[in-house]
């Protein structure tokens, strides 16, 4: 065997390569710099489908022909020679392939397959073949599954061409993300291609349906405490996803290494997909994008002022009941999954928090934003008018202030004194001008501020609005908790709240994400790297990760609040969430500043330089299983247990140091038991150290 295992070729397959749909796009995009750093620009490629409506703004196409190949590449010296020839060989057979660079940091090379170029000629034959080799059905009406089959067979075809041209020069690793990219895995195994395979499920398909649905009696499903009791085939059939479930399960069983993104998802996959994952591949963040070092506190204040400008317009006529200096901004954001994202218990907890703050006559006002896309007919007229009134008044006052500035200067110079009455400076014309500007404010105090910024489609049936009505959160003057539902993602062109999401998060005081189903959870992770405290749950990957690293009685000191939704009843979880928000409202401004400082120092725990090492270990295990199978049949990621020691983030000092991986601090990521982080302390050349070549900050140990 002459394959080069160390300098192997890596292909990552996903429908979200150069195609922003969901969270996997963020995973691939933010992980790209460290992967390209490890593999260079010849041994790493991303494979995906060609989205003709989006790809042109995501990529830079590269010219490729036989003439270019033979004049610029050498089969003996260039690692990507086989890749380029495989593309040309498939083009010769009528497959339209875009070979390009992804315009993101790291600029990885991508291969995008045009599914329409083979749909008419091959789809039915490939669906028949999939049924014959694996027994997986595929209804004609499910276009998403049809695309998954086309992509799977095209990837298999491509990898077969690479194997043939490469002629065992390199080992080849194929890493597929989610069931939509997993069809190739059972085909590769059935055809015995010389390709090492990894499958990562970021959330099981059936698990998401079960958590969001009801049982046969119309009750909410206690998902995590009944994992061993589900008849998976039956449940998938009832929900019309049996064929998709079959693809996901076949992908998990066909891969050399099977992984998930968190321990809670690993438990779920073990029962629903009938294979225990070999390890955990957590989602990291490129923290350099968010780093502001000592400036992040100033950025918080700057962004908060922009949110206050929105509050002035939205609550016009009622601002006398809101002390902006004593107002806290909470938010929840993400896909509109009412139960899975925990919006149901968030709203109920807000209602209880409102009652508590009223009962103690608290000066604090909480404005809770719900940022989730929902069907709407654009902004409602009331919101637009209110903000237009405030803008007009601001412009009018700005004009008058210029006049007052000049008159005040003349007054002090001529009389050598300070005017005791505003009337000495303000003329009749200016008074009339301002009175006209105030006319639109008449009767605004009798209009309740809207709880939603847009005109909703089927507002009577919308779960969020229905729950706000049930809990009587109507933004009354005596309410200490105000709610604003913004049914679109934020952007800087928004006429009401012109802020990018990152800027909005920086301006808030607390992110609340009490999810019931959250395989990882990028939203609380993004809060952490920006120094914003957050509430998560022990059913989210992020929450379980932080729970492993920080003692329960100390996590809140770091601004990480973890609600128990697994072992407590629904009402107990709601009460716990209410207590957390109430306690946060009792903190002084200085306490919140200290908490943000500690929270931001946890960001290094989430960096891809650390998390990406788990991917290295997955590939190492897959290669060993394929080419050195003795002793690897049951080996997972977690063979090393830190010599029986457990490393956790310690209690923060008044000015705590930043957590970092050294012999005295944290050596953990979300794998079972030990993880690849332990390789830092092991002299093992099989592991690649994901240093990006920059200087590590010297910090105090915790």
C-alpha positions as CSV (number, residue, x, y, z in Angstrom):
1,X,0.0,0.0,0.0
2,X,1.6,3.3,-1.1
3,X,-1.1,5.8,-0.1
4,X,0.0,8.9,1.7
5,X,-2.1,8.9,4.8
6,X,-0.6,12.0,6.3
7,X,-1.1,14.2,3.2
8,X,-4.5,12.8,2.4
9,X,-7.1,14.6,0.4
10,X,-10.1,16.0,2.3
11,X,-13.6,16.6,0.8
12,X,-16.4,18.2,2.8
13,X,-19.9,17.7,1.4
14,X,-22.9,19.9,2.3
15,X,-25.9,21.4,0.5
16,X,-24.8,24.7,2.3
17,X,-21.5,25.1,0.6
18,X,-21.6,28.6,-1.0
19,X,-25.4,28.4,-0.2
20,X,-26.6,30.2,2.9
21,X,-29.5,28.3,4.3
22,X,-28.9,27.4,8.0
23,X,-26.3,26.8,10.6
24,X,-24.0,24.5,8.6
25,X,-23.2,27.4,6.3
26,X,-21.8,29.2,9.4
27,X,-19.9,26.1,10.5
28,X,-18.1,25.6,7.2
29,X,-17.5,29.3,6.7
30,X,-16.0,30.0,10.1
31,X,-14.0,26.7,10.1
32,X,-12.5,27.3,6.7
33,X,-9.4,29.3,7.8
34,X,-8.1,26.6,10.1
35,X,-8.9,23.8,7.6
36,X,-7.1,25.6,4.8
37,X,-4.2,26.4,7.2
38,X,-3.9,22.6,7.8
39,X,-4.4,21.3,4.3
40,X,-3.2,24.1,2.0
41,X,-5.1,25.1,-1.1
42,X,-4.6,21.7,-3.0
43,X,-5.7,19.0,-0.5
44,X,-9.0,20.5,0.8
45,X,-12.2,21.0,-1.3
46,X,-15.8,21.7,-0.5
47,X,-18.5,19.9,-2.5
48,X,-22.0,21.1,-2.9
49,X,-24.9,21.8,-5.2
50,X,-25.1,24.8,-7.6
51,X,-27.7,27.3,-6.4
52,X,-27.9,29.4,-9.6
53,X,-29.6,32.2,-7.8
54,X,-27.0,32.7,-5.2
55,X,-23.6,31.3,-6.1
56,X,-22.3,34.2,-8.2
57,X,-22.1,36.5,-5.2
58,X,-20.4,33.8,-3.1
59,X,-17.7,32.5,-5.4
60,X,-15.0,33.4,-7.9
61,X,-15.0,30.9,-10.8
62,X,-11.7,29.4,-11.9
63,X,-10.9,28.5,-15.5
64,X,-10.2,24.8,-16.0
65,X,-9.5,22.9,-19.2
66,X,-7.2,20.0,-20.3
67,X,-4.8,22.6,-21.8
68,X,-4.7,24.5,-18.5
69,X,-4.4,21.3,-16.5
70,X,-1.4,19.9,-18.5
71,X,0.4,23.2,-18.7
72,X,0.1,24.2,-15.1
73,X,-0.1,21.0,-13.1
74,X,2.0,17.9,-12.6
75,X,0.5,14.6,-11.7
76,X,3.6,13.7,-9.6
77,X,4.0,17.1,-7.8
78,X,0.5,18.6,-7.5
79,X,-1.9,17.1,-4.9
80,X,-5.0,18.4,-6.7
81,X,-4.2,17.1,-10.2
82,X,-6.6,14.1,-9.8
83,X,-9.3,16.5,-8.6
84,X,-9.0,18.7,-11.6
85,X,-8.9,15.8,-14.1
86,X,-12.0,14.3,-12.4
87,X,-13.9,17.5,-13.0
88,X,-12.9,17.5,-16.6
89,X,-13.8,13.8,-17.1
90,X,-17.3,14.5,-15.6
91,X,-17.8,17.5,-17.8
92,X,-17.0,15.4,-20.8
93,X,-20.0,13.2,-19.8
94,X,-22.4,16.2,-19.7
95,X,-22.2,17.2,-16.0
96,X,-22.1,20.9,-15.5
97,X,-19.6,21.7,-12.7
98,X,-18.5,25.1,-11.4
99,X,-14.9,25.0,-10.1
100,X,-14.4,28.1,-7.9
101,X,-13.0,29.8,-4.9
102,X,-15.4,30.5,-2.0
103,X,-15.1,34.2,-1.2
104,X,-14.7,33.8,2.5
105,X,-11.7,33.9,4.8
106,X,-9.3,31.2,3.8
107,X,-10.8,31.1,0.2
108,X,-11.2,27.3,0.1
109,X,-11.7,25.7,-3.4
110,X,-15.2,24.5,-4.1
111,X,-16.8,22.1,-6.6
112,X,-20.5,22.8,-7.2
113,X,-22.6,20.3,-9.2
114,X,-25.5,21.5,-11.4
115,X,-28.2,19.0,-10.5
116,X,-30.3,20.1,-13.4
117,X,-27.7,19.0,-15.9
118,X,-28.2,15.3,-14.9
119,X,-31.8,15.4,-13.6
120,X,-33.6,14.2,-16.7
121,X,-31.0,11.6,-17.7
122,X,-30.1,10.0,-14.4
123,X,-32.6,10.7,-11.6
124,X,-35.0,7.7,-12.1
125,X,-32.1,5.3,-12.6
126,X,-30.3,6.5,-9.5
127,X,-33.5,6.3,-7.4
128,X,-34.0,2.7,-8.6
129,X,-30.4,1.9,-7.8
130,X,-30.7,3.4,-4.3
131,X,-33.8,1.2,-3.6
132,X,-32.1,-2.0,-4.9
133,X,-28.9,-1.5,-2.8
134,X,-30.3,-0.1,0.4
135,X,-34.1,-0.4,0.3
136,X,-34.5,3.4,0.7
137,X,-37.8,4.6,-1.0
138,X,-37.9,8.1,-2.6
139,X,-41.3,9.6,-3.5
140,X,-41.5,11.6,-6.7
141,X,-43.2,14.5,-4.9
142,X,-40.3,15.1,-2.5
143,X,-38.1,17.4,-4.5
144,X,-35.6,17.9,-1.6
145,X,-35.0,14.2,-1.4
146,X,-34.6,14.0,-5.2
147,X,-31.9,16.7,-5.0
148,X,-30.2,14.8,-2.2
149,X,-30.1,11.7,-4.3
150,X,-28.7,13.6,-7.3
151,X,-26.0,15.2,-5.2
152,X,-25.2,11.9,-3.5
153,X,-24.6,10.0,-6.8
154,X,-22.7,12.9,-8.3
155,X,-20.4,13.0,-5.3
156,X,-19.9,9.3,-5.6
157,X,-19.2,9.5,-9.3
158,X,-16.7,12.4,-8.7
159,X,-14.9,10.5,-5.9
160,X,-14.7,7.4,-8.1
161,X,-13.0,9.5,-10.8
162,X,-10.5,11.0,-8.2
163,X,-9.7,7.5,-6.9
164,X,-9.1,6.2,-10.5
165,X,-6.9,9.2,-11.5
166,X,-5.0,9.4,-8.2
167,X,-4.1,5.7,-8.4
168,X,-3.6,5.3,-4.7
169,X,-1.2,8.2,-4.4
170,X,-3.3,9.7,-1.5
171,X,-5.7,8.5,1.0
172,X,-9.1,10.2,0.5
173,X,-11.4,11.4,3.3
174,X,-15.0,12.3,2.5
175,X,-16.8,14.2,5.3
176,X,-20.6,14.6,4.9
177,X,-22.7,17.0,6.9
178,X,-26.4,16.1,7.5
179,X,-28.7,13.7,5.7
180,X,-29.0,15.9,2.6
181,X,-25.4,15.2,1.8
182,X,-25.3,11.7,3.1
183,X,-26.7,9.7,0.2
184,X,-23.2,9.0,-1.1
185,X,-22.2,7.1,2.0
186,X,-24.1,3.9,1.5
187,X,-23.2,3.9,-2.2
188,X,-19.5,4.3,-1.5
189,X,-19.7,1.4,0.9
190,X,-21.7,-0.8,-1.5
191,X,-19.3,0.0,-4.3
192,X,-16.2,-0.5,-2.1
193,X,-14.6,2.8,-3.2
194,X,-11.2,3.4,-1.6
195,X,-12.6,6.4,0.3
196,X,-12.6,7.0,4.1
197,X,-15.9,8.4,5.2
198,X,-17.2,10.6,8.1
199,X,-20.8,11.5,8.7
200,X,-21.9,14.4,11.0
201,X,-25.5,14.9,12.0
202,X,-26.0,18.4,13.3
203,X,-29.6,17.5,14.4
204,X,-31.5,14.3,13.8
205,X,-34.4,14.7,11.5
206,X,-36.8,12.7,13.5
207,X,-35.7,14.3,16.8
208,X,-36.6,17.8,15.5
209,X,-40.0,16.6,14.4
210,X,-40.8,14.8,17.6
211,X,-39.8,17.8,19.8
212,X,-41.9,20.2,17.8
213,X,-44.9,17.9,17.6
214,X,-47.6,16.2,19.7
215,X,-48.3,12.7,20.7
216,X,-51.4,10.8,19.5
217,X,-53.4,12.3,22.4
218,X,-52.4,15.9,21.5
219,X,-49.9,16.3,24.4
220,X,-46.4,17.7,24.3
221,X,-43.9,14.9,23.9
222,X,-41.4,14.4,26.7
223,X,-38.7,13.6,24.2
224,X,-35.4,13.2,26.1
225,X,-36.9,11.1,28.9
226,X,-38.5,8.7,26.5
227,X,-35.8,8.2,23.9
228,X,-35.7,4.5,24.4
229,X,-39.4,4.1,24.0
230,X,-40.0,5.5,20.5
231,X,-40.9,3.2,17.6
232,X,-38.7,5.2,15.1
233,X,-40.1,3.7,11.9
234,X,-43.7,4.3,13.0
235,X,-43.0,7.9,14.2
236,X,-41.2,8.7,10.9
237,X,-44.0,7.2,8.9
238,X,-46.7,9.2,10.8
239,X,-44.8,12.4,10.1
240,X,-44.3,11.6,6.4
241,X,-40.5,11.5,6.6
242,X,-39.8,7.8,6.6
243,X,-37.7,7.9,3.4
244,X,-35.6,10.8,4.8
245,X,-35.2,9.0,8.1
246,X,-34.0,6.0,6.1
247,X,-31.3,8.1,4.4
248,X,-30.1,9.6,7.6
249,X,-29.9,6.2,9.3
250,X,-28.2,4.6,6.4
251,X,-25.7,7.4,6.3
252,X,-24.9,7.0,10.0
253,X,-24.4,3.2,9.6
254,X,-22.4,3.4,6.4
255,X,-19.7,5.9,7.6
256,X,-16.4,4.8,9.0
257,X,-16.8,7.4,11.7
258,X,-20.1,8.8,12.9
259,X,-20.2,12.1,14.9
260,X,-22.6,14.7,16.2
261,X,-22.1,18.2,17.4
262,X,-22.9,17.8,21.1
263,X,-23.4,15.2,23.9
264,X,-27.1,15.7,24.0
265,X,-27.4,15.1,20.3
266,X,-25.2,12.0,20.6
267,X,-27.6,10.6,23.2
268,X,-30.5,11.3,20.8
269,X,-28.7,9.8,17.8
270,X,-27.8,6.6,19.7
271,X,-31.5,5.8,20.2
272,X,-33.0,7.2,17.0
273,X,-30.3,6.2,14.5
274,X,-29.3,3.0,16.4
275,X,-25.6,3.9,16.3
276,X,-23.6,5.4,19.1
277,X,-21.5,8.3,17.8
278,X,-17.8,7.9,17.8
279,X,-17.2,11.4,19.1
280,X,-18.3,15.0,19.2
281,X,-17.5,17.7,16.6
282,X,-18.5,20.9,18.4
283,X,-19.3,24.1,16.5
284,X,-16.7,26.8,17.0
285,X,-16.5,30.5,16.2
286,X,-13.9,32.5,14.5
287,X,-13.5,34.8,17.5
288,X,-11.2,37.3,15.7
289,X,-14.3,38.5,13.8
290,X,-15.9,39.6,17.1
291,X,-12.8,40.5,19.2
292,X,-12.8,44.1,20.4
293,X,-10.3,43.5,23.3
294,X,-10.9,46.5,25.8
295,X,-13.2,48.2,23.4
296,X,-16.2,45.8,23.7
297,X,-17.7,47.7,26.7
298,X,-17.7,50.9,24.6
299,X,-19.2,49.1,21.7
300,X,-22.0,47.9,24.1
301,X,-22.8,51.4,25.1
302,X,-22.7,52.7,21.5
303,X,-25.0,50.0,20.3
304,X,-27.3,50.4,23.2
305,X,-27.8,54.1,22.3
306,X,-29.0,53.0,18.9
307,X,-31.6,50.6,20.5
308,X,-32.7,53.5,22.7
309,X,-33.4,55.6,19.5
310,X,-35.7,52.8,18.4
311,X,-37.4,52.7,21.9
312,X,-38.1,56.5,21.6
313,X,-40.0,55.9,18.4
314,X,-41.8,52.7,19.3
315,X,-43.0,53.9,22.8
316,X,-43.7,57.5,21.8
317,X,-46.3,59.1,24.1
318,X,-45.4,56.6,26.9
319,X,-41.8,57.4,27.5
320,X,-42.7,59.0,30.9
321,X,-43.3,55.5,32.1
322,X,-39.9,54.3,30.9
323,X,-36.6,55.4,32.5
324,X,-34.1,54.7,29.7
325,X,-31.2,54.8,32.2
326,X,-32.9,52.0,34.1
327,X,-34.0,49.9,31.1
328,X,-32.5,46.5,30.3
329,X,-32.7,44.9,26.9
330,X,-33.3,41.1,26.6
331,X,-33.7,39.2,23.4
332,X,-34.3,35.8,21.8
333,X,-33.5,35.2,18.2
334,X,-33.3,32.3,15.6
335,X,-35.6,30.2,13.5
336,X,-39.3,30.4,14.3
337,X,-39.7,27.2,16.2
338,X,-42.1,28.1,19.0
339,X,-41.5,25.1,21.3
340,X,-38.0,23.9,20.2
341,X,-36.5,27.4,20.6
342,X,-38.2,27.8,24.0
343,X,-40.3,30.8,23.0
344,X,-43.2,29.3,24.9
345,X,-41.5,29.3,28.3
346,X,-39.7,32.7,27.5
347,X,-43.1,34.5,27.2
348,X,-44.5,32.8,30.3
349,X,-41.4,33.7,32.3
350,X,-41.6,37.3,31.1
351,X,-45.2,37.5,32.4
352,X,-44.1,36.2,35.8
353,X,-41.1,38.6,35.8
354,X,-43.5,41.4,35.0
355,X,-45.6,40.6,38.0
356,X,-42.6,40.4,40.3
357,X,-41.1,43.7,39.2
358,X,-44.6,45.3,39.7
359,X,-45.0,43.8,43.1
360,X,-41.7,45.4,44.4
361,X,-42.4,48.7,42.5
362,X,-39.1,48.2,40.7
363,X,-37.6,51.2,38.8
364,X,-36.3,48.7,36.2
365,X,-38.0,48.3,32.8
366,X,-37.2,45.3,30.7
367,X,-37.7,45.5,27.0
368,X,-37.8,41.9,25.5
369,X,-37.1,41.6,21.8
370,X,-38.3,38.5,19.9
371,X,-36.3,38.4,16.6
372,X,-37.7,35.5,14.5
373,X,-38.8,35.5,10.8
374,X,-42.5,35.0,10.3
375,X,-44.9,35.6,7.5
376,X,-45.8,39.3,7.3
377,X,-46.9,42.1,4.9
378,X,-44.1,44.5,5.7
379,X,-43.9,47.1,8.6
380,X,-47.1,48.3,10.2
381,X,-48.2,51.9,9.6
382,X,-48.2,52.8,13.3
383,X,-44.6,51.8,13.8
384,X,-43.5,53.7,10.7
385,X,-45.5,56.9,11.6
386,X,-44.2,56.9,15.2
387,X,-40.6,56.8,14.1
388,X,-41.2,59.4,11.4
389,X,-42.7,61.7,14.1
390,X,-39.6,61.3,16.3
391,X,-37.2,61.9,13.4
392,X,-39.1,65.0,12.4
393,X,-39.0,66.3,15.9
394,X,-35.3,65.6,16.2
395,X,-34.6,67.5,13.0
396,X,-36.8,70.4,14.1
397,X,-35.0,70.7,17.5
398,X,-31.6,70.5,15.7
399,X,-32.6,73.4,13.5
400,X,-33.8,75.5,16.5
401,X,-30.7,74.6,18.6
402,X,-28.5,76.1,15.9
403,X,-30.4,79.4,16.3
404,X,-30.3,79.2,20.1
405,X,-26.5,78.5,20.0
406,X,-25.9,81.7,18.0
407,X,-28.3,83.8,20.2
408,X,-26.7,82.4,23.4
409,X,-23.3,83.4,22.2
410,X,-24.4,86.9,21.3
411,X,-26.3,87.3,24.6
412,X,-23.3,86.3,26.8
413,X,-20.9,88.5,24.8
414,X,-23.2,91.6,24.9
415,X,-24.5,91.3,28.4
416,X,-21.7,89.4,30.1
417,X,-24.3,87.2,31.9
418,X,-26.3,84.0,31.5
419,X,-30.0,84.3,30.4
420,X,-32.3,83.3,33.3
421,X,-35.3,82.6,31.0
422,X,-35.5,80.5,27.8
423,X,-37.9,83.1,26.4
424,X,-35.0,85.6,26.2
425,X,-33.6,83.3,23.5
426,X,-36.6,81.6,22.0
427,X,-38.5,83.8,19.6
428,X,-42.2,83.5,18.6
429,X,-41.3,81.9,15.2
430,X,-39.3,79.2,16.9
431,X,-42.1,78.5,19.4
432,X,-44.7,78.2,16.6
433,X,-42.3,76.0,14.7
434,X,-41.9,73.6,17.6
435,X,-45.6,73.6,18.5
436,X,-46.4,72.4,14.9
437,X,-43.8,69.6,15.4
438,X,-45.6,68.5,18.6
439,X,-49.1,68.3,17.0
440,X,-48.6,64.7,15.8
441,X,-47.9,63.7,19.4
442,X,-51.4,64.6,20.5
443,X,-53.4,61.6,21.7
444,X,-50.3,59.2,21.4
445,X,-50.6,58.5,25.1
446,X,-53.9,56.8,24.5
447,X,-52.5,54.4,21.9
448,X,-50.9,51.3,23.2
449,X,-47.4,50.7,21.7
450,X,-47.7,47.7,19.4
451,X,-46.2,44.4,20.4
452,X,-45.3,43.6,16.8
453,X,-43.5,45.8,14.3
454,X,-45.0,44.3,11.2
455,X,-48.4,43.4,9.7
456,X,-48.6,39.7,10.4
457,X,-50.3,37.2,8.1
458,X,-52.9,35.2,10.1
459,X,-52.0,37.1,13.3
460,X,-54.9,35.3,15.1
461,X,-53.2,32.0,14.7
462,X,-49.6,33.1,15.3
463,X,-48.2,31.2,18.3
464,X,-46.2,34.1,19.6
465,X,-49.0,36.7,19.4
466,X,-51.5,34.2,20.8
467,X,-49.2,33.6,23.8
468,X,-48.7,37.3,24.4
469,X,-52.5,37.8,24.4
470,X,-52.8,34.9,26.8
471,X,-50.3,36.3,29.3
472,X,-51.7,39.9,28.8
473,X,-48.3,41.4,27.8
474,X,-49.8,44.3,25.9
475,X,-47.1,47.0,26.7
476,X,-49.4,48.9,29.2
477,X,-47.9,51.8,31.0
478,X,-47.9,49.9,34.3
479,X,-46.1,46.9,32.8
480,X,-42.5,46.7,33.8
481,X,-41.8,44.2,31.0
482,X,-42.4,45.4,27.4
483,X,-42.3,43.0,24.5
484,X,-41.4,43.8,20.8
485,X,-41.8,41.0,18.2
486,X,-39.8,41.7,15.1
487,X,-40.7,39.0,12.6
488,X,-37.7,39.6,10.3
489,X,-33.9,39.2,10.8
490,X,-32.2,42.5,11.4
491,X,-30.0,44.5,8.9
492,X,-28.6,48.0,8.6
493,X,-31.3,48.9,5.9
494,X,-34.1,48.3,8.3
495,X,-36.2,51.6,8.5
496,X,-37.1,51.0,12.2
497,X,-34.1,49.3,13.7
498,X,-31.2,49.9,11.3
499,X,-28.7,47.6,12.9
500,X,-26.8,44.5,11.9
501,X,-27.5,41.5,14.1
502,X,-24.0,41.6,15.7
503,X,-24.4,45.3,16.5
504,X,-27.8,44.6,18.0
505,X,-26.5,41.8,20.2
506,X,-23.7,44.1,21.5
507,X,-26.3,46.6,22.6
508,X,-28.4,44.2,24.6
509,X,-27.9,43.2,28.2
510,X,-29.0,39.6,28.2
511,X,-29.6,36.9,25.5
512,X,-32.3,34.4,26.5
513,X,-32.3,31.0,24.7
514,X,-34.3,28.5,26.8
515,X,-34.4,25.9,23.9
516,X,-35.9,22.5,24.3
517,X,-34.2,21.2,21.1
518,X,-30.9,22.8,20.3
519,X,-28.1,20.5,19.1
520,X,-25.5,23.2,19.6
521,X,-26.6,26.8,19.8
522,X,-24.7,29.5,18.0
523,X,-26.8,32.4,19.5
524,X,-25.5,32.0,23.1
525,X,-22.0,31.3,21.8
526,X,-22.1,34.5,19.8
527,X,-23.2,36.4,22.9
528,X,-20.2,35.0,24.8
529,X,-17.6,36.1,22.3
530,X,-19.2,39.6,22.4
531,X,-19.3,39.7,26.2
532,X,-23.0,39.6,26.6
533,X,-24.4,37.3,29.3
534,X,-26.9,34.6,28.2
535,X,-29.4,32.1,29.4
536,X,-29.3,28.7,27.8
537,X,-30.4,25.2,28.9
538,X,-28.9,21.8,29.6
539,X,-30.7,20.5,26.5
540,X,-28.5,22.6,24.2
541,X,-25.0,21.6,23.1
542,X,-23.6,24.9,24.2
543,X,-25.3,24.7,27.6
544,X,-24.1,21.2,28.2
545,X,-20.5,22.2,27.1
546,X,-20.4,25.1,29.6
547,X,-22.0,23.0,32.3
548,X,-19.0,20.6,31.9
549,X,-16.5,23.4,32.2
550,X,-17.9,25.7,34.9
551,X,-19.2,24.6,38.3
552,X,-23.0,25.2,38.6
553,X,-22.6,27.6,41.5
554,X,-20.1,29.7,39.6
555,X,-21.5,29.8,36.0
556,X,-23.7,32.8,36.7
557,X,-20.6,34.8,37.8
558,X,-19.4,34.3,34.3
559,X,-22.8,35.4,32.8
560,X,-23.7,31.8,31.8
561,X,-27.1,30.9,33.1
562,X,-28.2,27.3,32.5
563,X,-31.9,26.3,32.9
564,X,-32.6,22.7,33.7
565,X,-35.2,21.5,31.1
566,X,-34.2,17.9,31.2
567,X,-34.9,16.8,34.8
568,X,-37.3,19.5,35.9
569,X,-41.0,19.8,35.0
570,X,-42.1,22.5,32.7
571,X,-43.4,24.8,35.5
572,X,-40.2,24.3,37.5
573,X,-38.1,25.3,34.4
574,X,-40.2,28.4,33.9
575,X,-39.8,29.4,37.5
576,X,-36.1,28.8,37.3
577,X,-35.9,31.0,34.2
578,X,-38.0,33.7,35.9
579,X,-35.6,33.7,38.9
580,X,-32.6,34.1,36.7
581,X,-34.0,37.1,34.8
582,X,-35.3,38.6,38.1
583,X,-31.8,38.2,39.7
584,X,-30.2,39.8,36.7
585,X,-32.6,42.8,37.0
586,X,-31.4,43.3,40.6
587,X,-27.7,43.7,39.6
588,X,-26.1,47.1,39.7
589,X,-24.5,48.7,36.7
590,X,-21.1,47.9,38.1
591,X,-22.0,44.2,38.6
592,X,-23.2,43.9,35.1
593,X,-20.0,45.5,33.7
594,X,-17.9,43.0,35.8
595,X,-20.1,40.1,34.6
596,X,-19.6,41.2,30.9
597,X,-15.8,41.3,31.4
598,X,-15.8,37.7,32.8
599,X,-18.2,36.5,30.1
600,X,-16.0,37.8,27.3
601,X,-13.0,36.0,28.7
602,X,-14.7,32.7,28.0
603,X,-14.6,33.3,24.3
604,X,-11.3,31.4,23.8
605,X,-13.1,28.2,24.8
606,X,-15.2,28.6,21.7
607,X,-12.5,29.4,19.2
608,X,-12.1,27.1,16.1
609,X,-8.4,26.9,17.0
610,X,-9.5,24.8,19.9
611,X,-12.7,23.2,18.6
612,X,-11.2,22.4,15.2
613,X,-8.9,19.8,16.8
614,X,-11.9,17.5,17.2
615,X,-12.2,17.4,13.4
616,X,-8.5,16.4,13.2
617,X,-9.2,13.6,15.6
618,X,-12.2,12.4,13.6
619,X,-10.2,12.2,10.4
620,X,-7.3,10.4,12.2
621,X,-9.7,7.8,13.7
622,X,-11.4,7.3,10.3
623,X,-8.0,6.7,8.6
624,X,-6.9,4.2,11.3
625,X,-10.2,2.3,11.0
626,X,-9.8,2.1,7.2
627,X,-6.2,1.1,7.0
628,X,-5.2,-0.1,10.4
629,X,-8.5,-1.7,11.7
630,X,-6.9,-3.9,14.4
631,X,-8.0,-2.5,17.8
632,X,-10.0,0.4,16.2
633,X,-13.4,-1.3,15.9
634,X,-14.8,0.2,19.1
635,X,-12.3,3.0,19.6
636,X,-13.9,6.4,19.8
637,X,-12.7,9.9,20.4
638,X,-12.5,9.5,24.1
639,X,-9.8,7.0,25.0
640,X,-7.7,9.4,27.1
641,X,-9.1,10.5,30.4
642,X,-6.7,13.2,31.6
643,X,-5.1,10.7,34.1
644,X,-8.4,10.7,36.0
645,X,-8.3,14.5,36.6
646,X,-11.1,16.8,35.7
647,X,-10.3,20.3,34.6
648,X,-12.9,23.1,35.0
649,X,-13.0,26.8,34.9
650,X,-12.3,28.0,38.4
651,X,-14.1,30.7,40.5
652,X,-13.4,34.1,39.0
653,X,-11.3,36.6,40.8
654,X,-12.3,40.2,40.9
655,X,-10.4,40.6,37.6
656,X,-10.2,37.0,36.4
657,X,-7.6,35.8,33.8
658,X,-8.6,34.4,30.5
659,X,-9.2,30.7,30.4
660,X,-6.6,28.9,28.2
661,X,-5.4,25.4,27.7
662,X,-2.3,24.6,29.7
663,X,-1.3,22.0,32.2
664,X,-3.2,23.7,35.0
665,X,-6.4,24.7,33.3
666,X,-8.8,23.4,30.8
667,X,-8.1,20.5,28.5
668,X,-11.7,19.8,27.5
669,X,-14.1,20.2,24.7
670,X,-17.4,18.5,24.4
671,X,-16.2,14.9,23.7
672,X,-17.1,12.1,26.0
673,X,-14.5,11.7,28.8
674,X,-11.2,12.9,27.2
675,X,-10.9,14.6,23.8
676,X,-8.4,15.6,21.2
677,X,-7.5,18.6,23.4
678,X,-5.5,16.1,25.4
679,X,-3.2,15.7,22.4
680,X,-1.7,19.1,23.4
681,X,-0.2,17.3,26.4
682,X,0.7,14.1,24.4
683,X,3.7,13.8,22.1
684,X,1.8,12.3,19.2
685,X,2.7,13.3,15.6
686,X,-0.6,12.1,14.3
687,X,-2.2,15.3,15.5
688,X,-2.0,18.7,13.8
689,X,-1.7,21.7,16.1
690,X,-4.2,24.3,14.9
691,X,-2.0,27.3,15.6
692,X,-2.6,30.1,13.1
693,X,0.9,31.5,13.5
694,X,-0.1,34.3,15.8
695,X,1.3,35.1,19.2
696,X,-0.8,33.7,22.1
697,X,-1.6,36.2,24.8
698,X,0.1,35.7,28.1
699,X,-2.6,35.6,30.7
700,X,-3.0,34.6,34.3
701,X,-4.2,31.1,35.1
702,X,-7.6,30.9,36.6
